[in-house]
Amino acid sequence: MHIVADTNVLVSAAIKPHGRFARQLRQGAFQILLSDAVLDEFVDVVNRPRLRVKYQLTPQYIHLFLHLLRLRSQYIEPTEKITASRDAADNKFLELAVAGAAEVLVSNDSDLLALHPFRDIPILTTSDFAAFLAASSQTDDTN
């Protein structure tokens, strides 16, 4: 399953390595689609001094998490410009989801969630995605 996860979902996975999304990522339950824009924003956010101190994000840990992302991702560079989100900064996730034919876009951002579904791509919260993933694996098990 190919998904797009917004920056906040990726940062949450980095700071909560024992959380459900991070666990599923490590287990290979899905493959994340990444672009330069999404990866650059993630690196910028996790390197903010306030976050690094608060969550004890060492350079070594950030490096390891980036390695995990690279192992569990597919790189896509979107070609279509999309301007559908009320927050222009969120359009990069829509562009990536469309370019990579994502099965789901995972976000807890109300600006993205308001667009659900976007071009037949469901936009789900992390908890709704967990239920979607569980249902998908049950369907796969019965086939």
Secondary structure as the mmCIF struct_conf table of DSSP 4:
data_model
#
loop_
_struct_conf.conf_type_id
_struct_conf.id
_struct_conf.beg_label_comp_id
_struct_conf.beg_label_asym_id
_struct_conf.beg_label_seq_id
_struct_conf.end_label_comp_id
_struct_conf.end_label_asym_id
_struct_conf.end_label_seq_id
STRN STRN1 HIS A 2 ALA A 5
HELX_RH_AL_P HELX_RH_AL_P1 THR A 7 ILE A 15
TURN_TY1_P TURN_TY1_P1 PRO A 17 HIS A 18
BEND BEND1 GLY A 19 GLY A 19
HELX_RH_AL_P HELX_RH_AL_P2 ARG A 20 GLN A 27
TURN_TY1_P TURN_TY1_P2 GLY A 28 GLY A 28
BEND BEND2 ALA A 29 PHE A 30
STRN STRN2 GLN A 31 LEU A 34
HELX_RH_AL_P HELX_RH_AL_P3 ASP A 36 VAL A 46
TURN_TY1_P TURN_TY1_P3 ASN A 47 ASN A 47
HELX_RH_AL_P HELX_RH_AL_P4 PRO A 49 LYS A 54
TURN_TY1_P TURN_TY1_P4 TYR A 55 GLN A 56
HELX_RH_AL_P HELX_RH_AL_P5 PRO A 59 LEU A 71
TURN_TY1_P TURN_TY1_P5 ARG A 72 ARG A 72
STRN STRN3 SER A 73 TYR A 75
BEND BEND3 GLU A 80 GLU A 80
BEND BEND4 SER A 85 ASP A 87
HELX_RH_3T_P HELX_RH_3T_P1 ALA A 88 ASP A 90
HELX_RH_AL_P HELX_RH_AL_P6 ASN A 91 ALA A 99
TURN_TY1_P TURN_TY1_P6 GLY A 100 ALA A 101
BEND BEND5 GLU A 103 GLU A 103
STRN STRN4 VAL A 104 VAL A 106
HELX_RH_AL_P HELX_RH_AL_P7 SER A 110 LEU A 113
TURN_TY1_P TURN_TY1_P7 ALA A 114 LEU A 115
BEND BEND6 PRO A 117 PRO A 117
STRN STRN5 PHE A 118 PHE A 118
TURN_TY1_P TURN_TY1_P8 ARG A 119 ASP A 120
STRN STRN6 ILE A 121 ILE A 121
STRN STRN7 ILE A 123 LEU A 124
HELX_RH_AL_P HELX_RH_AL_P8 THR A 126 THR A 142
#
